[in-house]
Amino acid sequence: MAIDMHAHFFTEHLADALRSRTEIPKIIKVDDGFEFHRASGIKPLESDFDKVSRRIELMDEWGV
């Protein structure tokens, strides 16, 4: 059995809080609507990155 110990999951509440920030860490949206997590670097985010149901689907696919 695999256990995901380092998931980098953002709840909707946390994502909204990061979107409202002006300093890093924050979530930024570019002109085409795609969002990125800006911390020490820039990480692209899936459109449904903050949905628990999607995270569970991915973990099931990965055998976690």
C-alpha atoms as one frame of an Amber mdcrd trajectory, in Angstrom:
protein
   0.000   0.000   0.000   1.361   3.420  -1.004   0.788   6.465   1.182   1.051
   9.977  -0.251   3.105  11.887   2.325   3.800  14.953   0.192   0.705  15.734
  -1.866   0.846  19.540  -2.246  -2.936  19.630  -2.088  -4.616  23.016  -1.914
  -8.090  23.216  -0.436 -10.489  25.679  -2.087 -10.173  27.928   0.978  -6.360
  27.941   0.796  -6.395  28.494  -2.972  -8.712  31.487  -2.543  -6.452  32.899
   0.160  -3.380  32.482  -2.054  -5.204  34.155  -4.970  -5.848  37.211  -2.801
  -2.188  37.663  -1.818   0.098  40.250  -3.410   3.327  38.686  -2.125   4.610
  35.125  -2.482   3.439  32.545  -1.784   0.477  33.296  -4.028  -1.510  31.989
  -6.979  -1.341  34.069 -10.142  -3.567  33.868 -13.205  -2.167  34.649 -16.659
  -4.097  36.182 -19.571  -5.403  32.839 -20.866  -6.863  32.027 -17.430  -4.242
  29.404 -16.513  -3.118  29.577 -12.878   0.333  29.136 -11.370   1.520  28.679
  -7.802   4.268  31.201  -7.135   6.508  30.397  -4.192  10.264  29.884  -4.575
   9.574  29.014  -8.229   6.539  28.870 -10.469   4.439  25.692 -10.706   1.573
  25.322 -13.196  -1.725  24.181 -11.697  -4.436  21.994 -13.227  -7.793  23.724
 -13.589  -9.303  21.507 -10.860  -6.249  21.350  -8.582  -8.296  22.350  -5.524
 -10.995  19.695  -5.910 -10.833  16.813  -3.429 -12.648  14.483  -5.828  -9.981
  15.037  -8.511  -7.155  14.405  -6.041  -8.781  11.126  -4.989  -9.142  10.090
  -8.657  -5.453  10.797  -9.269  -4.376   8.940  -6.126  -6.504   5.951  -7.218
  -4.807   6.055 -10.640  -1.383   6.147  -8.971  -2.233   3.323  -6.574  -1.991
   5.555  -3.498
